[in-house]
Amino acid sequence: MTIKEYLENHREEMIDFLTELVAVRSVQGKPNGVYPFGKEPAKALEIMLEKCKESGFTVENVENYVGTADFDDKEPSLAILAHLDVVPEGTGWHSDPYVLKRSGGQLIGRGTCDDKGACVSALFALKALRELNIPLKRGVRLIFGTNEENGSADLAYYRKKRQLPPMVFTPDGQYPVINAEKGMIRVYFSAPCFDDLIIVSEKIINAVPEKCVAVYGANSKFSCTGKSGHASTPEKAENAITKFLEEFTKEFKNPLLCRLAELFPHGETDGKSCGLGFSDDISGKMTCVLSMLNANKVAGLKGGIDIRFPLDRTFDEISGIICKSLENAGFKIDSCEGTEPHITDENSEFVQSLLRVYERVTGDKGYCIAIGGGTYVHEIEGGVAFGAEFPNENGNMHGADEFITEENLLKNAEIMAEAIIEICG
Ligand SMILES: [Zn+2]
């Protein structure tokens, strides 16, 4: 029997198990005794580890932060890192987000695409190798995290307690292989607010704002609408705050807002007017988004900026430039934090192995991609994202009616099984 046939024979079991995981609303909760992220993420982990154990793998629960399953007792050379926590359901669903709905080849429910589907595929990849008696020379470990959506404190904890295998991929991004991720900076700044002005915009630092409303003078209202989007791809969105600044400062010559409008001209997304505007050959243009602006007499004026910077720059350099520009314009820096860029050599044997497998299983061309967002392996040297979304497919990750197709649930398992053989066989 081939791996593909094995998976086809276990299609119903895979879907049943995904149904069981989706039914747990594993959204981050308050720390509670032995549950660092609340009870629900730990419950999803418990269900997963029970199934792994039942399937004959050696499991470990690292204090409800992370759980692992080892194929055999060999020291693992490869880890597949996926996560069982999910973002809240939000609104707009056409069915219960926590009751898996099977419809026209789609499996709809929160977490199906990000990242419970990949967790199920990883387990069944291992089961296929075990039950088909495919020998492995080197060990492989599945790592299931429970805090990817809220800062990956799970992984940080795990890395303090255990060593990661030398090769790690996460099926929590896209195919073929993501090997480069821009550096990221989040700047929060403030200034005293002048009288009679209230500004309200969304308070999400990593999203391009959709709405910005100001109330001033004797209850006059000024409102701007843009198009929301992820802060790492601002060119696909329209920033309501910069639009507001451009239009509002035409009439109201408040010096502070005028200087902010000069630093962030509407339509500019690379921070050129702040002294940035850098790019590199692999990841392209950097991004710099004024994503938050709120003001009132009591709290003062507060703003936030999301920056994704090129692979050849450093946090110190970029943060120095943006902070100086803001300070020169009269703003105070409240905090400035971030991460360095992440890059794994495209020509490494590990990356080349993954690309070979991708080409063999899908028949499509394998290549490496650079992104502005950060994946689960951003802090892991030599790590890459490998799947689980295919190019030009969109499973409504983090949105309503999130789904994965049955076909891709199985194909992901096949690709993972083949990757394990390629690297550990
Ligand atoms: Zn994810």
Residues whose N, C-alpha, C, O or C-beta is under 5 A from the ligand:
A	BS01	ZN	D114 D115 D172
